[in-house]
Amino acid sequence: MLQLTCRRVLVFSIVSLLSLAPMSFGQSADTMTSDLKQKKLQEKPILLGPPPAACGAGAGDCAIANGTPGCDDLMCCELICGMDAFCCDTTWDDVCAAAAIAECGVVVPPPADCGAGAGGCFTNNGTPGCDDVTCCDLICTADEFCCSTGWDQICADSALANCDMGDVPGGCCLPDMSCTDVTDDSECDILGGVFQGDNSICVPNICFIATANDECDSRVSVPLGTTNFDLVDATSSGPEEAGCAFPFGNNDINQDLWFNYTAEASGTLFVDTCGALELDTRLAIYEGCECAPLGTLLECNDD
């Protein structure tokens, strides 16, 4: 009967655990050690015996500082704690998480507001986050507002510019001002209509007639003080303003209205929409009263 030393049993168990090429029981300890070197296992510490109690179900995610000793991926947790016992004895902090990402290939989870139950990514959806996890994670990493507060038009525009849309359905306003649902904007173009936006639906009055000051050449004059306005029927006609340096390189001002103001005295003019709207606005101010071309851009602002 073949007798195995404790050392051989342990080495064989480790090789089996990592799914390396099987070894013959007839090999010597020296041969087995040589095979391990060929697999480069000697570069990583090996934790002998059972895995730490902190590893496995019930522990936090391995890819983040999870606030618990250990993490939920048993094999990864065992490896990292063999390198740094602090990760299992005390807490799984940023150093442990970084090691897990590098050594185990674990992936940082997306923000909690991303995924099923959230609104669409390509529209002002009224919820924090959006339903496409990959897109949501990308946009919220660059602009925390989109997940911490609400997925507004700025977040939607950033998603349009940076995420894979695929075929996104929406409403299509036909030349007779009736509305029909289409699979994407290209189908609406074939019908000679105007696509109303990704994930839009045909509801009463969606095919609107634009407001009076929807275009620069039909702008209205405003005095000092408060001026009421309604963006519901506004279309997007403003130019892309590279000088504004808005987030994600998306310098469009969407659903815009146009106004004139003639100064009544020298001094500083304050223009704001603070507290007036439950959405994220952009403002641009030009010198002069010409539309084609517009005058010099004096100032612009996001948020």
C-alpha positions as CSV (number, residue, x, y, z in Angstrom):
1,M,0.0,0.0,0.0
2,L,1.4,3.4,-1.0
3,Q,2.1,5.7,1.9
4,L,1.8,9.5,1.5
5,T,3.5,12.0,3.7
6,C,1.5,14.9,5.2
7,R,3.5,17.2,2.9
8,R,2.4,15.3,-0.2
9,V,-1.2,15.2,0.8
10,L,-1.3,19.0,1.4
11,V,0.5,19.7,-1.9
12,F,-1.9,17.5,-3.8
13,S,-4.9,19.1,-2.2
14,I,-3.7,22.5,-3.2
15,V,-3.1,21.5,-6.8
16,S,-6.6,19.9,-6.9
17,L,-8.2,23.0,-5.5
18,L,-6.6,25.2,-8.2
19,S,-7.5,22.8,-11.0
20,L,-3.9,22.3,-12.2
21,A,-2.7,19.3,-14.1
22,P,-3.2,16.1,-11.8
23,M,-0.1,14.5,-10.4
24,S,0.8,10.9,-10.1
25,F,0.9,9.5,-6.5
26,G,4.2,8.0,-7.5
27,Q,6.0,11.3,-7.9
28,S,8.5,12.4,-5.3
29,A,8.1,15.4,-3.1
30,D,10.9,17.1,-5.1
31,T,9.1,16.5,-8.4
32,M,5.9,17.8,-7.0
33,T,7.6,21.0,-5.8
34,S,9.1,21.5,-9.2
35,D,5.7,21.2,-10.9
36,L,4.3,23.8,-8.5
37,K,7.1,26.2,-9.5
38,Q,6.3,25.7,-13.2
39,K,2.7,26.8,-12.4
40,K,4.2,29.9,-10.6
41,L,2.3,29.1,-7.4
42,Q,5.4,29.9,-5.4
43,E,4.8,33.6,-6.1
44,K,1.6,33.5,-4.0
45,P,1.5,32.6,-0.3
46,I,-0.4,29.3,0.5
47,L,-2.6,29.2,3.5
48,L,-2.5,25.7,4.9
49,G,-5.5,24.3,6.8
50,P,-9.1,25.4,6.8
51,P,-10.0,28.9,5.4
52,P,-10.4,31.7,7.9
53,A,-13.8,31.8,9.6
54,A,-14.3,35.3,8.3
55,C,-14.3,34.1,4.7
56,G,-17.5,33.1,2.8
57,A,-21.2,33.7,2.9
58,G,-22.2,36.5,5.3
59,A,-19.1,38.6,4.8
60,G,-19.0,41.7,2.6
61,D,-18.0,42.1,-1.0
62,C,-14.3,41.3,-1.8
63,A,-14.0,44.3,-4.2
64,I,-14.7,47.0,-1.7
65,A,-13.9,48.1,1.8
66,N,-16.8,46.2,3.2
67,G,-16.7,46.9,7.0
68,T,-16.4,43.3,8.0
69,P,-13.4,40.9,8.6
70,G,-13.0,38.8,5.4
71,C,-15.1,38.8,2.3
72,D,-17.7,36.6,0.6
73,D,-15.6,34.9,-2.1
74,L,-14.1,32.0,-0.2
75,M,-11.1,31.3,-2.4
76,C,-10.2,35.0,-2.9
77,C,-10.6,35.7,0.8
78,E,-8.3,32.8,1.7
79,L,-5.6,34.0,-0.7
80,I,-5.7,37.7,0.4
81,C,-5.7,36.8,4.1
82,G,-2.8,34.5,3.6
83,M,-1.0,37.6,2.3
84,D,-2.3,40.1,4.8
85,A,-3.8,38.6,8.0
86,F,-5.3,42.0,8.9
87,C,-7.9,41.5,6.3
88,C,-9.5,38.6,8.2
89,D,-8.4,39.4,11.7
90,T,-9.5,43.0,11.8
91,T,-11.4,44.3,8.8
92,W,-11.5,44.1,5.0
93,D,-10.3,47.7,4.1
94,D,-9.3,49.5,0.9
95,V,-5.9,47.7,0.9
96,C,-7.5,44.3,1.0
97,A,-10.0,45.3,-1.7
98,A,-7.3,46.5,-4.0
99,A,-5.4,43.3,-3.5
100,A,-8.5,41.3,-4.3
101,I,-9.1,43.2,-7.5
102,A,-5.5,42.7,-8.5
103,E,-5.0,39.0,-7.4
104,C,-8.5,37.6,-7.9
105,G,-10.0,39.7,-10.7
106,V,-13.1,40.6,-8.6
107,V,-15.2,43.5,-10.0
108,V,-16.3,46.5,-8.0
109,P,-20.1,46.4,-7.8
110,P,-22.2,49.2,-9.4
111,P,-24.0,51.8,-7.3
112,A,-27.0,50.5,-5.5
113,D,-29.4,52.7,-7.5
114,C,-28.3,51.1,-10.8
115,G,-30.4,48.3,-12.4
116,A,-33.9,46.9,-12.4
117,G,-36.5,49.2,-10.8
118,A,-34.8,52.4,-11.9
119,G,-35.9,54.5,-14.9
120,G,-34.5,54.5,-18.4
121,C,-30.9,55.8,-18.9
122,F,-31.7,57.9,-21.9
123,T,-34.4,60.1,-20.5
124,N,-35.0,62.3,-17.5
125,N,-36.5,59.4,-15.5
126,G,-37.3,61.0,-12.1
127,T,-35.3,58.4,-10.1
128,P,-31.7,58.2,-8.8
129,G,-29.7,55.9,-11.2
130,C,-31.0,54.1,-14.3
131,D,-31.9,50.6,-15.4
132,D,-28.8,49.7,-17.4
133,V,-26.2,48.7,-14.8
134,T,-23.1,49.3,-17.1
135,C,-24.3,52.7,-18.3
136,C,-25.4,53.8,-14.9
137,D,-22.1,52.8,-13.3
138,L,-20.2,54.8,-16.0
139,I,-22.2,58.0,-15.7
140,C,-22.5,58.0,-11.9
141,T,-18.7,57.5,-11.6
142,A,-18.3,60.7,-13.5
143,D,-21.3,62.6,-12.0
144,E,-22.3,61.4,-8.6
145,F,-25.5,63.6,-8.7
146,C,-27.0,61.1,-11.2
147,C,-27.2,58.4,-8.5
148,S,-27.2,60.3,-5.3
149,T,-30.0,62.8,-6.2
150,G,-31.7,62.1,-9.5
151,W,-31.2,61.1,-13.1
152,D,-32.0,64.4,-14.8
153,Q,-31.6,65.6,-18.4
154,I,-27.9,66.2,-18.0
155,C,-27.4,62.5,-16.9
156,A,-29.6,61.3,-19.8
157,D,-27.6,63.4,-22.3
158,S,-24.4,62.0,-20.9
159,A,-25.8,58.5,-21.3
160,L,-26.7,59.2,-24.9
161,A,-23.2,60.4,-25.6
162,N,-21.3,57.7,-23.8
163,C,-23.4,54.5,-23.5
164,D,-24.5,51.9,-26.1
165,M,-28.1,52.6,-26.8
166,G,-29.1,49.8,-29.1
167,D,-32.6,50.1,-30.4
168,V,-34.5,52.5,-28.0
169,P,-38.2,52.9,-28.7
170,G,-40.1,56.1,-28.4
171,G,-43.0,58.2,-29.8
172,C,-42.9,59.6,-33.3
173,C,-44.9,62.8,-34.3
174,L,-46.1,62.5,-37.9
175,P,-46.6,65.5,-40.3
176,D,-50.4,65.5,-39.5
177,M,-49.5,66.0,-35.7
178,S,-50.7,62.5,-34.9
179,C,-48.3,60.2,-32.9
180,T,-47.3,56.6,-33.3
181,D,-44.9,54.4,-31.4
182,V,-41.7,53.3,-33.2
183,T,-38.9,51.0,-32.4
184,D,-36.2,53.7,-32.8
185,D,-35.5,57.1,-34.3
186,S,-34.5,55.7,-37.7
187,E,-38.0,54.2,-38.1
188,C,-39.5,57.6,-37.3
189,D,-37.2,59.2,-40.0
190,I,-38.6,56.8,-42.6
191,L,-42.1,57.9,-41.7
192,G,-41.2,61.5,-42.1
193,G,-41.9,62.2,-38.5
194,V,-40.1,63.8,-35.5
195,F,-38.8,61.4,-32.9
196,Q,-39.8,62.6,-29.4
197,G,-37.0,61.0,-27.5
198,D,-35.8,57.6,-26.2
199,N,-38.4,55.8,-24.1
200,S,-41.0,58.5,-24.8
201,I,-44.6,57.4,-25.4
202,C,-47.6,58.7,-27.3
203,V,-49.7,60.7,-24.9
204,P,-52.2,63.5,-25.6
205,N,-50.6,66.7,-26.9
206,I,-47.1,65.2,-27.2
207,C,-47.0,66.5,-30.8
208,F,-47.0,70.1,-29.8
209,I,-46.6,73.4,-31.5
210,A,-43.5,75.1,-30.2
211,T,-43.7,78.0,-27.7
212,A,-43.3,81.6,-29.0
213,N,-39.7,82.0,-27.9
214,D,-38.5,78.5,-28.7
215,E,-36.1,79.9,-31.3
216,C,-33.6,82.7,-31.2
217,D,-35.3,84.8,-33.9
218,S,-38.6,84.7,-32.0
219,R,-37.1,85.5,-28.5
220,V,-39.0,87.7,-26.1
221,S,-37.8,90.6,-24.0
222,V,-37.7,90.4,-20.2
223,P,-37.4,93.1,-17.6
224,L,-35.5,93.0,-14.3
225,G,-37.4,90.8,-11.8
226,T,-39.0,87.4,-12.1
227,T,-40.1,85.9,-15.5
228,N,-42.2,82.8,-15.6
229,F,-41.5,80.2,-18.3
230,D,-42.5,76.7,-19.3
231,L,-40.1,74.2,-20.9
232,V,-42.7,71.5,-21.6
233,D,-43.1,72.4,-25.3
234,A,-39.6,73.6,-25.8
235,T,-37.4,72.0,-28.5
236,S,-33.6,71.8,-28.7
237,S,-32.2,74.5,-31.0
238,G,-29.3,76.1,-29.2
239,P,-25.8,75.7,-30.5
240,E,-23.2,73.4,-28.9
241,E,-21.1,75.7,-26.7
242,A,-17.6,74.4,-26.5
243,G,-16.6,77.4,-24.4
244,C,-18.9,76.2,-21.6
245,A,-16.9,73.0,-21.0
246,F,-20.0,71.2,-19.6
247,P,-19.5,67.6,-18.2
248,F,-18.6,64.7,-20.5
249,G,-17.8,67.0,-23.4
250,N,-21.6,67.3,-24.0
251,N,-22.0,71.1,-24.6
252,D,-25.6,71.0,-25.9
253,I,-28.3,73.1,-24.2
254,N,-31.5,71.1,-24.7
255,Q,-35.2,72.1,-24.6
256,D,-34.1,75.8,-24.7
257,L,-36.0,79.1,-24.7
258,W,-34.6,82.4,-25.8
259,F,-34.9,85.8,-24.1
260,N,-33.6,89.4,-24.7
261,Y,-32.5,91.7,-21.9
262,T,-31.5,95.4,-22.4
263,A,-29.5,96.8,-19.6
264,E,-31.1,99.8,-17.8
265,A,-27.9,100.8,-16.0
266,S,-24.2,99.9,-15.5
267,G,-23.5,97.2,-13.0
268,T,-23.6,93.4,-12.4
269,L,-26.5,91.3,-13.7
270,F,-27.5,88.2,-11.9
271,V,-29.4,85.5,-13.9
272,D,-30.5,82.4,-12.1
273,T,-33.2,79.6,-11.9
274,C,-32.4,78.6,-8.3
275,G,-35.5,77.2,-6.7
276,A,-37.6,77.7,-9.8
277,L,-37.3,74.3,-11.3
278,E,-37.1,70.6,-10.2
279,L,-34.5,69.9,-12.9
280,D,-30.9,70.6,-13.7
281,T,-30.6,73.7,-16.0
282,R,-28.0,75.2,-18.3
283,L,-27.7,78.9,-19.1
284,A,-25.8,80.8,-21.8
285,I,-25.7,84.6,-22.2
286,Y,-24.6,86.3,-25.5
287,E,-23.7,89.8,-26.3
288,G,-25.9,91.7,-28.8
289,C,-29.2,90.8,-30.4
290,E,-28.1,88.9,-33.5
291,C,-29.0,85.2,-34.1
292,A,-27.0,84.3,-37.2
293,P,-24.4,84.4,-36.1
294,L,-24.8,84.8,-32.3
295,G,-22.9,87.4,-30.5
296,T,-19.9,86.7,-28.2
297,L,-20.6,84.2,-25.5
298,L,-20.3,86.2,-22.2
299,E,-21.1,83.5,-19.7
300,C,-22.5,80.1,-19.2
301,N,-23.4,77.8,-16.3
302,D,-24.4,74.2,-15.5
303,D,-26.3,73.1,-12.4
